[in-house]
């Protein structure tokens, strides 16, 4: 193996053979944490002597994205910066005698598809609509670029003329030597997604044969003879059995004659499926569970005229490790060999990479980073403690290495005691059907969101938590969420990772969804807390506040002093630090509540329904805060229980007058929210004509009017009074209107939440829903 090039600060890359060499382009983001801080950890923050907190914060607010070109057509690679902007997606590279690089950029409120070719950079298309997921191909004397834009995938030529538009989620273009070109599209439809091949010359469309529910991340190429169009993609069962959306993947390879015909399984495959070994491990620790080593992000190349498939695979080197290697499967005479590792260093799972083959062997251009597990295998065997907390990934870069023909690298190995069975979870169709509309609620719309989700970047169970876009796909396409959010652990992400995750949320929320910027903060005292904002600049500033301070009671005053009023909401969940009187089960925990920042708390997650169920060593939550006088609404968020929780997912319903970011925030602040697990319930309640969340005084019985609807069947409903259920009323329909009463409430202050149980798509566990409470003062 020969080291060819390292592109520092690079986060992802693409590359292609060009002329007598190659061309690579990378997305680069400087790590401002490393530049400005001497120390940054879960409980440590120290600026460098030559810097300051303010300089670091401002660098985060202005974190640039750059497109860096490495041109090796004249021998030693020459590096130059092609572009810098507020947002960049891509770049994508097409090879040949005159290679091309395409990327999308946003500056202010303007997006532009940019094309570089032989030293000239120009805009191929521009406007206010977001442009993402660029792909590029050289088709004879034309350069074709595809982007996700305005409800579908659009293809433009180098002069900015639109060649094709197809409603789809993402697409990739490929071209044959004679100039013919194809577009491969991913088309989601609820909890399923298919693939479509479009001939850009004839506009003939062909659906690819698929046997799984979800078909994603396709790559496409024409073989060197120009005879066949090959497509490779990853597939999986429909999401939803648990929160582990990255727990299983298959790789599929099909081909179609360029001259015309239908797709057939590629030679050597089993009905189009590649025989990637199924391996799994148990990561140990107190959460010991099985994790699958799934193949991700396949890329097509040809070696000696025969197809080969590169893919990314998790590297298991210890407890709470993070990093993905590049692997390669080759075919010879129609037979596929065993996969082999071809990248020396592991990197991010969803970052672009490229593998090229020429007469000298393989050129691997892959993202890399450095991360230590809490405890390595060696430390575990020796009884050593290792790191005290999860380590962030640092030293982000792209490494370009040369492997001799046939050369591979030894695979990372783990002890036999860590081997686990490979689990394929069953498909879960119709997971969250929409309830019938409630006609009684005038001027309001009910929309959905999951306010507590994690991807691999949280570094809790990275192998199977899923990529950011997998988690967001589950929210958007399976659960039908209008708000999209990721609440990654902020302490375990450096600045480029933080920016990448939030950029992904923005990119995936272009179909009318609303991005909510969020992180989980897990410091002391008391509960782990999720923070939300609708303004990206506010949220980037919030990152500095959260990482520089390690006490919840100090953070709230800083937020109120430094950020606009009502621009940030904090929502804590039931677990966290329990060590002292202000801990989760401490006698003074409720004193840490700040009503100006904390408008709601989490009533349920995949670990359980915390208002109805006891959790070991912890009080019912947020019942304890409500009983202490906190005026808070209720929300639901899945979190992750590593596949062992009683709930499959949790949602929040927001009653809004219009679907805008501000309206979502107002629904949380005004307590117009419904927390629910395992399904959707439309729930609206009034007391004395006032909506849920209201504060009012009464002198007699409490009579709450409730209107309910669900996708399957309602089972029962009750009022929770101060955390205790009153009489349950049996139900047996999809829609119900009823009165729930407390005929003889004791004088004093009480809170009441309408609580509903309904059938779920799987029957068990059931759907549970809590409306945000009424706060009632009963006169003597």
C-alpha positions in Angstrom: 0.0 0.0 0.0 1.2 3.5 -0.9 0.0 6.7 0.7 -0.8 9.1 -2.2 -2.5 12.1 -0.6 -4.2 13.4 2.5 -6.7 16.2 2.2 -7.0 17.7 5.6 -10.4 18.9 7.0 -12.1 16.9 4.2 -15.3 15.2 5.2 -16.3 13.4 2.0 -15.1 12.9 -1.5 -15.6 11.6 -5.0 -13.0 10.7 -7.6 -12.7 9.4 -11.2 -10.0 8.3 -13.6 -9.1 11.2 -16.0 -6.6 11.3 -18.9 -3.4 9.7 -17.6 -4.3 10.1 -14.0 -7.2 10.9 -11.8 -9.2 13.8 -10.3 -10.7 13.9 -6.8 -13.0 16.5 -5.2 -13.8 16.8 -1.5 -16.1 18.7 0.8 -13.9 20.2 3.5 -14.9 21.8 6.8 -12.3 23.1 9.2 -12.4 21.7 12.8 -12.7 25.0 14.7 -12.8 23.1 18.0 -9.2 21.9 17.4 -8.1 25.3 16.1 -9.4 27.3 19.1 -9.6 24.9 22.0 -6.9 23.3 24.1 -9.4 20.9 25.6 -13.0 20.0 24.8 -14.6 17.0 26.5 -17.8 16.1 28.4 -16.7 18.0 31.5 -13.8 20.0 30.1 -13.6 23.3 28.2 -10.4 25.4 27.8 -9.6 27.9 24.9 -6.1 28.0 23.6 -3.9 30.7 25.0 -4.0 32.6 21.7 -7.8 32.2 21.4 -10.9 32.8 23.4 -14.5 31.6 24.0 -15.8 34.4 21.8 -13.4 33.6 18.9 -14.3 29.9 19.0 -18.0 30.7 19.1 -17.7 33.1 16.1 -15.7 30.6 14.2 -18.5 28.0 14.7 -21.1 30.6 13.6 -19.2 31.2 10.4 -18.0 27.6 9.7 -17.2 27.5 6.0 -17.8 24.6 3.6 -15.3 24.3 0.8 -14.9 22.3 -2.4 -11.3 21.1 -2.7 -9.9 19.7 -6.0 -7.0 17.3 -6.2 -5.9 17.0 -9.9 -3.4 14.2 -10.5 -3.4 14.2 -14.3 0.1 15.6 -14.5 1.8 13.4 -11.9 1.9 14.7 -8.4 -1.6 15.9 -7.2 -2.2 19.6 -7.3 -4.7 20.9 -4.8 -6.8 24.0 -5.1 -10.0 25.3 -3.5 -12.8 25.6 -6.0 -15.5 27.2 -3.9 -16.6 28.3 -0.4 -20.2 28.9 0.7 -22.6 28.7 3.7 -23.8 25.3 2.5 -22.4 22.8 0.0 -23.7 19.4 -1.1 -21.5 17.0 -3.0 -19.2 17.2 -4.8 -19.6 14.6 -7.6 -16.9 13.7 -10.2 -17.1 12.3 -13.7 -13.9 11.2 -15.4 -12.6 11.0 -19.0 -10.3 13.2 -21.0 -12.1 16.3 -19.8 -13.3 15.5 -16.3 -16.2 17.4 -14.6 -17.0 18.2 -11.0 -20.5 19.3 -9.8 -21.7 20.5 -6.5 -24.5 22.6 -5.1 -24.0 25.7 -3.0 -26.1 28.1 -1.0 -25.2 31.7 -0.1 -27.9 33.7 1.6 -31.2 32.5 0.1 -29.8 31.6 -3.3 -28.9 28.0 -4.4 -26.7 27.2 -7.4 -25.6 24.1 -9.2 -22.0 24.7 -10.0 -19.9 22.9 -12.6 -16.1 22.8 -13.0 -14.5 21.5 -16.1 -10.9 21.8 -17.1 -10.2 24.9 -15.1 -13.5 26.7 -15.7 -16.2 27.0 -13.1 -19.7 28.2 -13.9 -23.2 28.0 -12.7 -25.4 25.4 -14.4 -28.6 26.4 -12.7 -29.6 28.7 -9.9 -32.6 29.9 -7.9 -34.2 29.9 -4.5 -35.2 26.3 -4.5 -32.9 24.0 -2.5 -30.6 21.8 -4.6 -29.0 18.7 -3.2 -27.5 15.3 -4.0 -25.6 16.2 -7.2 -24.6 13.6 -9.7 -22.6 14.2 -12.9 -21.8 12.2 -16.1 -20.0 13.1 -19.3 -22.2 11.9 -22.2 -20.3 12.4 -25.4 -19.9 16.2 -25.9 -22.5 16.9 -23.1 -22.1 17.2 -19.3 -25.3 16.1 -17.5 -25.9 16.9 -13.9 -28.8 15.6 -11.7 -30.0 17.1 -8.5 -32.8 16.7 -6.0 -34.9 19.9 -6.4 -38.5 21.1 -6.0 -40.2 17.8 -5.4 -38.2 15.6 -7.6 -35.0 15.0 -9.5 -34.0 17.3 -12.3 -31.3 16.8 -14.9 -29.6 19.7 -16.6 -27.0 19.9 -19.4 -23.9 22.1 -19.1 -25.8 25.1 -20.5 -28.4 24.9 -17.8 -31.1 23.5 -20.0 -33.5 21.1 -18.2 -33.3 17.6 -19.8 -35.6 15.7 -17.5 -37.8 16.0 -14.4 -39.1 13.0 -12.5 -40.8 13.0 -9.1 -38.3 11.1 -6.9 -36.2 11.4 -3.8 -32.7 11.1 -5.3 -31.0 10.1 -8.6 -27.7 9.2 -10.2 -26.7 9.7 -13.8 -24.4 7.5 -15.9 -23.3 7.7 -19.6 -22.1 5.3 -22.2 -19.1 6.0 -24.5 -21.5 6.7 -27.4 -23.2 9.5 -25.4 -26.4 7.7 -24.3 -27.3 8.4 -20.7 -29.5 7.0 -17.9 -30.9 8.3 -14.7 -31.5 5.9 -11.8 -34.1 7.2 -9.3 -35.2 6.3 -5.8 -38.9 6.7 -5.4 -40.3 6.4 -1.8 -43.9 5.5 -1.2 -44.6 5.4 2.5 -42.8 2.6 4.1 -41.5 1.3 0.8 -39.2 2.6 -1.9 -38.5 1.4 -5.4 -35.9 2.2 -8.1 -36.6 3.5 -11.6 -34.2 3.6 -14.6 -34.9 6.4 -17.1 -33.3 6.4 -20.6 -32.5 10.1 -21.0 -32.5 9.8 -24.8 -35.7 7.9 -25.4 -37.3 8.8 -22.0 -38.2 5.1 -21.7 -38.7 4.1 -18.0 -38.0 0.7 -16.5 -38.7 -0.3 -12.9 -35.9 -2.3 -11.3 -36.9 -5.7 -9.9 -36.9 -5.5 -6.1 -37.8 -8.0 -3.4 -37.3 -5.9 -0.3 -39.5 -3.1 1.1 -36.8 -0.4 1.0 -34.4 0.1 -1.9 -31.9 2.9 -1.4 -28.5 4.4 -2.2 -28.2 3.2 -5.8 -25.0 3.5 -7.9 -24.9 3.0 -11.7 -22.2 2.5 -14.3 -21.8 1.2 -17.8 -19.3 -1.7 -18.3 -16.1 -0.9 -20.3 -17.5 -2.6 -23.4 -20.5 -0.3 -23.4 -22.7 -3.5 -23.5 -24.5 -3.4 -20.1 -25.9 -0.9 -17.7 -25.2 -2.1 -14.1 -27.1 -0.9 -11.0 -26.1 -1.7 -7.4 -28.1 -0.7 -4.3 -28.8 -1.5 -0.7 -32.1 -2.8 0.5 -33.8 -3.6 3.8 -37.1 -4.5 5.4 -39.5 -1.7 6.2 -38.4 0.2 9.3 -40.3 0.1 12.6 -39.8 -3.1 14.5 -37.6 -1.0 16.8 -35.5 2.1 16.5 -32.5 0.3 15.0 -33.0 1.4 11.4 -29.5 0.4 10.5 -29.7 -3.2 11.7 -29.9 -5.0 8.3 -28.9 -4.4 4.7 -28.6 -6.5 1.6 -26.6 -5.6 -1.6 -28.3 -6.1 -5.0 -26.7 -6.0 -8.4 -28.7 -6.1 -11.7 -27.8 -5.3 -15.3 -29.6 -4.4 -18.5 -28.4 -4.4 -22.1 -27.6 -0.8 -23.2 -29.1 -1.6 -26.6 -32.5 -2.3 -24.9 -34.2 -5.0 -22.9 -35.0 -5.7 -19.3 -33.0 -5.9 -16.1 -31.6 -9.3 -15.1 -29.6 -10.5 -12.1 -25.9 -9.9 -12.6 -23.8 -13.1 -13.2 -22.8 -14.8 -10.0 -25.5 -13.3 -7.8 -28.4 -15.2 -6.2 -31.4 -13.7 -8.1 -29.6 -10.4 -8.1 -28.4 -10.5 -4.5 -24.7 -10.4 -3.5 -23.6 -12.9 -0.9 -22.1 -10.5 1.6 -21.2 -12.5 4.7 -23.7 -11.9 7.6 -21.7 -11.2 10.7 -22.7 -9.6 14.1 -21.2 -8.8 17.4 -22.2 -8.0 21.0 -20.7 -4.8 22.3 -20.8 -5.8 25.9 -21.3 -3.2 28.7 -24.4 -3.0 30.7 -26.5 -2.7 27.5 -25.0 -5.9 25.8 -27.0 -6.6 22.6 -26.4 -7.9 19.1 -25.2 -5.5 16.4 -25.1 -6.4 12.7 -22.1 -5.6 10.5 -24.2 -4.3 7.6 -22.9 -3.3 4.2 -23.6 0.4 3.3 -23.3 2.8 0.4 -22.2 0.4 -2.4 -20.2 1.8 -5.3 -19.7 0.2 -8.7 -16.4 -0.2 -10.5 -14.8 -2.6 -13.1 -11.6 -4.5 -12.6 -10.2 -6.3 -15.7 -13.6 -5.8 -17.4 -15.6 -7.5 -14.7 -17.8 -5.7 -12.1 -16.6 -5.1 -8.5 -18.5 -3.6 -5.6 -17.1 -1.4 -2.9 -19.1 -0.8 0.3 -18.6 0.6 3.8 -18.7 -1.6 7.0 -18.5 -0.8 10.7 -15.2 -1.4 12.4 -15.8 -3.0 15.8 -12.7 -2.4 18.0 -14.2 -1.9 21.5 -17.1 -0.6 23.5 -18.7 2.5 21.9 -16.4 2.7 19.0 -17.1 4.6 15.8 -15.8 4.3 12.3 -16.5 2.5 8.9 -13.9 0.8 6.6 -14.2 0.4 2.9 -14.5 -3.2 1.6 -14.4 -4.7 -1.9 -16.0 -7.7 -3.5 -14.7 -8.8 -6.9 -16.0 -11.1 -9.6 -13.9 -13.3 -11.8 -15.4 -15.4 -14.5 -18.8 -14.7 -13.2 -18.0 -15.9 -9.6 -17.8 -13.5 -6.6 -14.9 -13.7 -4.1 -14.9 -13.0 -0.4 -15.0 -9.3 0.6 -11.7 -7.7 1.6 -10.8 -4.5 3.4 -9.1 -1.9 1.2 -9.0 1.3 3.3 -6.4 1.7 6.1 -8.4 4.1 8.3 -12.1 4.2 9.2 -14.3 7.2 8.7 -17.9 8.4 8.6 -20.5 6.0 7.4 -22.5 8.4 5.1 -19.6 10.4 3.7 -19.0 9.9 -0.1 -16.0 7.9 -1.1 -14.6 6.5 -4.4 -12.6 3.4 -5.5 -10.9 3.4 -8.9 -9.2 0.6 -10.8 -6.4 1.0 -13.4 -3.5 -1.0 -14.6 -1.5 -0.1 -11.4 -4.1 -1.5 -9.0 -6.7 0.3 -6.9 -6.9 3.9 -5.9 -9.0 4.3 -2.8 -10.2 7.8 -1.8 -12.1 7.5 1.4 -13.0 9.7 4.5 -11.1 9.0 7.7 -11.2 10.1 11.3 -9.7 9.2 14.6 -11.8 7.8 17.5 -11.1 5.7 20.5 -13.6 3.4 22.1 -14.4 3.8 25.8 -12.7 0.5 26.3 -10.7 -1.4 23.7 -10.5 -5.2 23.6 -7.0 -5.1 25.0 -8.1 -2.8 27.9 -11.1 -5.0 28.6 -9.0 -8.2 28.7 -6.5 -6.6 31.0 -9.2 -5.2 33.3 -8.2 -1.6 32.5 -10.8 1.2 32.6 -10.0 3.0 29.4 -11.7 6.4 28.7 -14.2 7.8 31.2 -16.6 8.9 28.5 -17.4 8.4 24.8 -14.8 9.9 22.6 -15.6 12.2 19.7 -14.2 11.6 16.2 -11.4 14.0 15.4 -8.8 14.7 12.7 -11.3 14.6 9.8 -9.6 14.0 6.5 -9.7 12.2 3.2 -7.0 9.7 2.6 -6.1 8.6 -1.0 -4.1 5.4 -1.0 -2.7 3.1 -3.8 -3.1 -0.7 -3.5 -1.1 -3.0 -5.8 -3.2 -5.3 -8.0 -4.8 -7.9 -5.8 -3.5 -6.3 -2.6 -5.9 -6.1 0.4 -5.6 -5.2 4.0 -6.1 -7.5 7.0 -9.6 -7.2 8.4 -10.2 -5.9 11.9 -11.0 -8.8 14.2 -12.9 -9.1 17.5 -12.7 -11.8 20.2 -14.8 -14.9 19.7 -16.6 -14.0 22.9 -18.1 -11.0 21.1 -19.6 -12.9 18.2 -23.4 -12.6 18.1 -26.2 -14.0 15.9 -27.2 -11.9 12.9 -30.8 -10.7 13.4 -33.2 -9.7 10.6 -36.2 -7.8 12.0 -39.5 -8.4 10.4 -41.1 -5.9 8.1 -43.6 -3.4 9.7 -46.0 -2.0 7.1 -48.7 0.5 7.9 -46.9 1.4 11.1 -48.6 4.7 11.8 -51.8 5.2 9.9 -53.3 8.7 9.9 -56.3 9.0 12.1 -59.6 10.4 10.8 -59.7 14.3 11.1 -61.4 15.8 14.0 -64.1 18.2 12.6 -64.6 19.8 16.1 -61.2 21.5 15.9 -61.6 24.6 13.8 -58.7 26.5 12.4 -56.1 24.0 13.6 -54.1 21.3 11.9 -52.5 18.3 13.6 -48.9 17.5 12.5 -46.4 15.0 13.8 -42.8 14.9 14.9 -40.4 12.6 16.8 -38.6 14.9 19.2 -35.9 12.5 20.4 -33.9 10.5 17.8 -30.3 9.4 17.4 -28.2 8.3 14.5 -24.8 6.7 14.3 -23.3 10.1 15.1 -24.4 9.9 18.7 -21.9 7.1 19.2 -24.1 5.1 21.5 -24.7 2.1 19.3 -23.2 3.4 16.1 -23.3 0.1 14.1 -27.1 -0.1 14.0 -28.5 3.2 15.0 -28.6 4.2 11.3 -27.3 7.0 9.2 -28.8 10.5 9.7 -30.8 10.1 6.5 -32.0 6.7 7.5 -33.5 8.1 10.8 -35.0 11.0 8.9 -36.4 8.7 6.3 -38.1 6.7 9.1 -39.6 9.9 10.4 -40.6 11.4 7.1 -41.7 8.4 4.9 -42.7 5.8 7.5 -44.1 7.8 10.4 -45.4 10.7 8.3 -43.7 13.4 10.4 -43.9 17.0 9.3 -41.1 18.1 11.6 -37.7 16.4 11.1 -35.1 16.4 13.8 -32.0 14.6 15.1 -31.1 15.0 18.8 -27.5 13.7 18.6 -25.3 13.8 21.7 -23.6 17.2 21.5 -20.6 16.3 23.6 -19.5 13.5 21.2 -19.6 15.5 18.0 -16.8 17.9 16.8 -17.8 21.0 14.8 -17.7 19.3 11.3 -19.9 16.5 12.5 -22.3 18.9 14.2 -22.5 20.9 10.9 -22.9 17.8 8.8 -25.8 16.4 10.8 -27.7 19.6 10.8 -27.0 20.2 7.1 -28.5 16.7 6.5 -31.6 17.6 8.4 -32.0 20.7 6.2 -31.4 18.6 3.0 -33.9 16.0 3.9 -36.6 18.5 4.9 -37.2 19.8 1.4 -40.5 18.1 0.7 -42.5 20.5 2.8 -41.2 19.3 6.1 -39.9 21.6 8.9 -36.4 21.2 10.2 -36.0 21.5 13.9 -32.4 21.9 15.0 -31.8 19.8 18.1 -29.2 18.2 20.3 -29.1 16.2 23.5 -27.1 17.6 26.4 -26.2 15.0 29.0 -24.5 17.0 31.9 -25.5 17.6 35.5 -27.5 18.1 37.6 -30.5 16.0 36.9 -31.9 14.9 33.6 -30.5 14.6 30.1 -32.1 17.5 28.2 -32.8 18.1 24.6 -32.5 21.6 23.2 -34.4 22.9 20.2 -34.4 25.9 17.9 -35.8 26.9 14.6 -33.1 29.3 13.6 -29.7 27.8 12.5 -27.6 30.8 13.6 -29.2 30.7 17.0 -28.5 27.0 17.2 -24.9 27.3 16.2 -24.5 29.9 19.0 -26.3 27.5 21.4 -23.7 24.9 20.7 -21.0 27.1 22.2 -23.1 27.8 25.3 -23.8 24.2 25.9 -20.2 22.9 25.4 -18.6 25.7 27.4 -20.8 25.1 30.5 -21.5 22.0 32.4 -24.3 22.9 34.8 -28.0 23.2 33.8 -28.6 25.9 36.3 -25.9 28.1 34.8 -26.9 27.4 31.2 -30.5 28.7 31.4 -29.5 32.3 32.4 -26.8 32.4 29.7 -29.4 31.4 27.0 -31.8 34.0 28.2 -29.1 36.7 28.2 -27.4 35.8 24.9 -30.1 34.5 22.6 -33.4 36.1 21.5 -36.4 35.5 23.7 -38.4 32.3 23.0 -35.8 31.1 20.5 -34.7 28.0 22.4 -36.7 25.4 24.2 -35.3 22.8 26.6 -37.1 19.4 26.9 -35.8 17.0 29.5 -36.4 13.3 29.6 -36.7 11.0 32.6 -33.2 9.6 33.0 -29.8 11.2 33.5 -27.6 12.0 36.5 -28.8 10.5 39.9 -25.8 11.3 42.1 -27.1 14.0 44.5 -30.2 15.8 45.8 -30.6 17.5 42.5 -30.3 14.2 40.5 -33.2 12.5 38.7 -34.4 10.8 41.9 -33.1 13.5 44.3 -35.4 15.3 46.8 -34.7 18.7 45.2 -34.7 17.8 41.5 -37.9 19.8 40.7 -36.1 23.0 41.9 -34.0 22.9 38.7 -37.0 23.6 36.5 -37.0 27.0 34.6 -40.4 27.7 33.1 -39.0 30.4 30.8 -36.9 27.8 28.9 -38.7 24.5 29.7 -42.1 24.6 28.2 -42.6 20.8 28.0 -41.2 17.5 29.2 -41.0 14.0 27.6 -43.8 11.7 28.8 -42.6 8.6 26.9 -39.9 7.1 24.8 -39.0 3.6 23.6 -37.9 2.7 27.1 -41.5 3.1 28.3 -44.5 5.3 29.2 -43.0 7.1 32.2 -46.3 8.6 33.4 -48.0 5.2 33.7 -45.1 2.8 34.4 -42.4 2.6 37.1 -38.8 2.6 36.0 -36.1 1.2 38.3 -35.0 3.7 41.0 -36.6 6.7 39.3 -39.9 8.5 40.1 -42.7 8.8 37.5 -41.9 11.5 35.1 -42.8 14.3 34.5 -45.4 13.6 37.1 -43.0 14.7 39.8 -42.5 18.1 38.1 -46.2 18.6 37.5 -47.0 17.7 41.0 -44.4 20.3 42.2 -46.2 23.0 40.2 -44.4 23.0 36.9 -46.7 24.3 34.1 -45.5 22.2 31.2 -46.8 20.5 28.2 -46.2 16.8 27.2 -44.3 15.5 24.2 -43.1 12.1 23.0 -39.8 11.1 21.5 -38.3 7.7 20.7 -34.8 8.0 22.0 -33.1 4.6 21.7 -33.4 1.6 23.9 -31.1 -0.6 21.7 -33.9 -2.7 20.5 -35.0 -3.8 24.0 -37.6 -1.1 24.9 -41.3 -1.9 25.3 -42.3 0.8 22.7 -41.4 0.8 19.0 -41.4 4.6 18.5 -42.9 7.7 20.1 -44.3 10.9 18.5 -45.6 14.3 19.4 -48.7 15.8 17.8 -48.7 19.5 17.4 -51.9 21.5 17.0 -51.0 24.5 14.8 -52.9 27.2 12.9 -50.3 27.0 10.1 -47.5 24.7 9.3 -44.4 26.9 10.0 -41.4 26.6 12.3 -42.8 29.3 14.6 -46.2 27.6 14.8 -44.5 24.4 15.9 -42.6 26.3 18.6 -45.8 28.1 19.7 -47.6 24.7 20.0 -44.9 23.6 22.5 -44.9 26.8 24.4 -48.7 27.0 24.6 -49.1 23.4 25.5 -51.1 22.4 22.4 -49.2 19.1 22.1 -50.1 15.4 22.5 -47.5 12.7 23.5 -48.0 9.3 22.1 -46.3 5.9 21.6 -46.6 3.2 18.9 -49.1 5.0 16.7 -51.1 8.2 16.1 -54.0 9.5 18.0 -55.8 12.8 17.1 -56.8 14.1 20.5 -58.3 17.5 21.3 -59.7 18.4 24.7 -61.5 21.4 26.2 -62.5 22.4 29.8 -65.0 25.2 30.1 -64.4 26.0 26.4 -60.6 26.4 27.0 -58.2 24.1 25.2 -55.7 21.7 26.7 -52.8 23.4 28.3 -55.1 26.1 29.8 -54.9 27.4 33.4 -58.3 28.1 35.0 -60.2 28.2 38.3 -63.3 26.2 39.1 -65.6 25.9 42.1 -67.2 22.6 41.2 -66.8 19.4 39.2 -64.2 19.1 36.4 -65.8 18.1 33.1 -63.4 17.7 30.2 -64.8 17.3 26.7 -62.6 15.1 24.6 -62.6 14.2 20.9 -60.5 11.2 19.8 -59.6 9.5 16.5 -57.1 6.8 15.6 -56.1 4.7 12.7 -57.1 1.4 14.2 -59.5 1.2 17.2 -59.8 3.1 20.4 -59.8 0.9 23.5 -60.3 3.1 26.5 -59.8 6.6 27.9 -59.5 8.3 31.3 -58.4 11.5 33.1 -55.1 11.5 34.8 -55.5 13.7 37.9 -52.1 14.6 39.5 -50.7 11.5 37.9 -53.3 9.0 39.0 -55.8 7.6 36.5 -59.5 8.2 37.4 -62.2 5.9 36.0 -61.3 4.3 32.6 -64.1 4.4 30.0 -64.2 1.5 27.5 -64.2 2.4 23.8 -64.5 0.3 20.6 -64.4 2.6 17.5 -61.9 4.6 15.5 -63.6 7.9 16.5 -65.2 9.0 19.8 -66.5 12.1 21.6 -66.9 11.8 25.3 -66.9 13.7 28.6 -64.4 12.8 31.3 -65.2 14.0 34.8 -63.9 14.5 38.3 -67.1 15.0 40.2 -65.6 15.8 43.6 -62.1 17.2 43.3 -60.4 18.3 46.5 -59.8 22.1 47.0 -56.4 23.2 45.8 -54.3 22.9 42.6 -54.6 19.9 40.3 -53.6 19.0 36.8 -55.6 16.8 34.4 -54.4 15.0 31.3 -56.7 13.1 28.9 -55.1 9.7 28.4 -56.1 7.3 25.7 -55.2 3.7 24.9 -55.7 2.3 21.3 -54.8 -0.7 19.2 -51.5 -0.4 17.4 -50.5 -1.8 14.0 -48.9 -4.8 15.7 -51.5 -5.2 18.5 -48.9 -5.1 21.2 -47.6 -2.8 22.5 -50.7 -0.6 22.4 -50.9 3.0 21.5 -50.8 5.3 24.5 -51.5 9.1 24.2 -51.5 11.9 26.7 -52.8 15.4 26.0 -51.0 18.3 27.6 -52.6 19.0 31.0 -55.2 21.4 32.1 -54.1 23.3 35.3 -57.0 23.8 37.6 -57.4 25.6 40.9 -60.4 24.2 42.8 -61.9 26.7 45.2 -62.8 25.7 48.8 
